[in-house]
């Protein structure tokens, strides 16, 4: 079973690399847009067809497959939601840190003005 996950990770890495290539500046400017769209459609169709073949060959009934799909979907959604919350927490911390540093500078500036010290 462990070798299966290693293969999935390698395929995932390859897919990430391919997606990075397909979203570079040349694609955005239109030079490879048509080719990229064709490749995306082909890969999407290929992945769906491969998935359907595997589920049919597995011998599991439709209800079991649907439950697995539901579980994977919910876990994926949960993963990305948690990642989003972590990013929002980091953003909030950065904003608060910036705000605190501004408040500190304002306090120092007011103290300098109160004492009549000029720079």
N, C-alpha and C positions, 0 to 999 in steps of 0.2 A: 504494500500500500504506500510506503514511503517513497518508492521510486515514482509512483504516479504523481505525487505532489511536486516532486522535483521537476518532472516534465511539464506540469502545469505552470510552475513558476517560470521556467525557461520560455514557454510559449507566451506567458503574460509579459515577460521582459521584451521579447521580440515584438509583440504587438505594441507595447509602449514605444519602442524605438521606431516602429513603422509609423505610428500616429504622430510622433515628434517630427519625423521627416515630412509627413503629409501636412503639417501645419506650420511649415517654415515660411519665411518671407516670400520665397518664389511662388508658393501656392497662394498666398494672400494677394499677391499682385496679379494673379491670373495666368501666369506662365504655364503652370501644370494643373490648373483647376479642373479641366475636363478629365484628364488622366486620373487625378486624385478622386474625383467623384465616381468614375467607373470602378476604380479599385475598391473604394468604400462599398459600393453596391455589390461588387463581386464577393468581397470578403464577408459582408453581411449575409448574402444569400448562401455562401459556402458554410458559414458557421451555423446558420439555422438548419440547413440540410444535414450537416454532420450531427447536430444535436438530435434531430428527429430520427436519424438512422440509429444512433446509439440508444435512444429511449425505446425504439421499436425492438431492437435486438436484445435489450436487457430482459425482456419478458415480464417486467413489472406491470401491474394494472394501472389504468389511468389515474385512479384516485391517489395511489401511492406517488406517482410521478408529480401530480399536482401539489401534493403536500410537500414534496422535496422542493419544487419550484417556489412555492410560497415561503418556505423556510429560508431558502437562499435569498429570495427577494427581500424579506424582512431583515435578515442579517446584514445584507448589503446596505439597505436603507439606514439601518441602525448605525452601521460603521460610518457612513458618510455624515449622518446627523451628528454623531459624537465628534467627528473631525471638525465639523462646522462649529459646534459649541466650543471646542478647544480654541479654534481660530478666533471666535468672537471674544473669548476670555482674554486671549493674548492682545487683541486689539484694544479691549477695554483697559487692560493693564498699561499698555503703551500710552493711551490717551490720558489716563490718570497720572502716570509718571510725568508726562509732558506738562499737564495742568499744574501738578505740584511744583515742578521746577519753575514755571512761570510765576506762580504765587510766591515762591521763595524769593525770586528776583524782584518782584514788586515790593515785598516786605523790606528787603534790603534797601531798595530805592527810596521808600518812604522814610526809613530810619535815617538815611543819609540826608534827605531833605529836612527832616525835623531837627537834626543837629546843626544844620546850616553848613554842612561840609559840601564843598563844591569840588568837582574834579576837573 
